[in-house]
């Protein structure tokens, strides 16, 4: 089954960037066009994937870089190469 493309994000980095920007969860959620609950799940690590449009909106609202917010790529297991 084909999965749509997603971005794997680091919740701790999102929280740190939000706090450095002086934003509450509600403020950031509004700016990024996502729910506060979804933002909480991202920051707590219970959700770690975002669709491209939502990720771009969050990154833009935080004025952060991909290097800061994205999880490092996982190695491909040898049987899948």
C-alpha positions in Angstrom: 0.0 0.0 0.0 1.4 3.4 -0.9 1.8 5.9 1.9 1.6 9.6 1.2 4.8 11.6 1.8 5.3 12.8 5.3 8.0 14.6 7.4 9.3 13.0 10.6 9.8 15.8 13.1 11.5 16.0 16.5 9.1 17.1 19.2 11.7 18.4 21.6 13.1 20.7 18.9 9.6 22.0 18.1 9.0 22.8 21.8 12.4 24.5 22.1 11.9 26.6 19.0 8.4 27.6 20.2 9.7 28.7 23.6 12.7 30.6 22.1 10.2 32.4 19.9 8.2 33.3 23.0 5.0 31.7 21.7 2.4 29.7 23.6 1.1 26.5 22.1 -2.1 28.2 21.2 -0.3 31.1 19.4 1.9 28.7 17.4 -1.0 26.5 16.5 -3.0 29.4 15.2 0.0 30.7 13.2 0.7 27.3 11.7 -3.0 26.5 11.1 -2.9 23.4 13.2 -4.8 22.4 16.3 -3.3 23.0 19.8 -3.9 19.3 20.5 -1.9 18.2 17.4 0.9 20.5 18.4 0.9 19.0 21.9 1.1 15.5 20.4 4.1 16.6 18.3 5.9 18.2 21.2 5.3 15.2 23.4 6.4 12.7 20.8 3.1 10.8 20.6 2.9 12.0 16.9 6.0 12.5 14.9 4.8 12.8 11.3 3.4 15.7 9.4 2.1 16.2 5.9 4.2 18.5 3.8 1.8 21.5 3.9 1.4 21.4 7.7 5.2 20.9 8.2 6.0 23.9 6.0 3.4 26.0 7.8 4.9 25.0 11.2 8.5 25.6 10.1 7.5 29.0 8.7 5.7 30.0 11.8 8.7 29.1 13.9 11.2 30.6 11.4 13.2 27.4 11.9 15.3 25.2 9.6 14.7 21.7 8.4 18.0 20.7 10.1 16.6 21.8 13.4 13.1 20.3 13.1 13.4 17.1 11.1 14.5 13.8 12.5 17.7 12.4 11.0 17.2 9.9 8.2 17.0 6.3 9.3 19.3 3.8 7.7 17.8 1.5 5.2 17.8 -2.1 6.4 20.0 -4.4 4.1 17.1 -6.5 3.0 15.3 -3.4 1.6 18.3 -2.1 -0.5 
